[in-house]
Amino acid sequence: MFGINVKELRSLQDSALKARADELALELSIEKRKIASTGVSSKVIKVRAIKRTIAQINTILNERGAKK
């Protein structure tokens, strides 16, 4: 779910992008808790990909002038 192309993100409407960003933020917090509780850093790549996708969504929304 987190490795999405920018072209696919740009084709979505603002409401769908906001919903996707909310889902990813929830998934990010879950992954961070897993890393903190286990101390295993195998999820770092997944966390990085989630952060990148959230940043891409925020960039697209800012370009469109949509309110967060």
N, C-alpha and C positions, 0 to 999 in steps of 0.2 A: 504493500500500500504506500510505502514512503518513497519508492524509487520511481517517480512519475516524471514524464517528459514535460518540458516547458510548453511545448505545443499543445499537449493535452490540457495543461492547466489554463492556458490562454483561451481555450475553447469553452471553458466552463463559465457560468454566470457568477456574478458577485456573491450571491447567497450560497451557492454551492462551494465556492472557494472559502468563504467564511466558515462553513460547516466542516470542510476538510481540514482547515487550520485548527479548529477546535478539537477535532478527533486526534490530530497529530500531536497537539499540545498535551492531551490526556495520555496518549501513548508514550510521549517523551517523559512525562512525570513517572509513569509506571516503570519504564526502563531505568531511569535514574535511581529509583528506589531499589530496584533489583541489584544494581551495581553497588549501591551503598550498603545493602544488607549482606551481600555475598563477598564483596571485595574483588570480584572477578571482573577483569576489564575486557572480556570477550565481546561485550555489547557496545563497545565504544564506536565501532564502525556504524552500527545501526543508529546510535544516538546522533552521530554526525550527519547521517543521511536524513534523519527526521528534521534536524535543525536546518539543514540546507533547504529542504522542501518548504518548511514554514517560512523561511526568508524569501524564497521565490514567490510564494503566494502573497506575502506582504508587499513585495515589490510590484507585482502585477496589480494588486488592489490600489497601491499608491499611484501607479501610472494611470489607472482609470479614474482616479479621484474619488474612489469609494471610501465611505467612512468605515472604520473598523468596528 
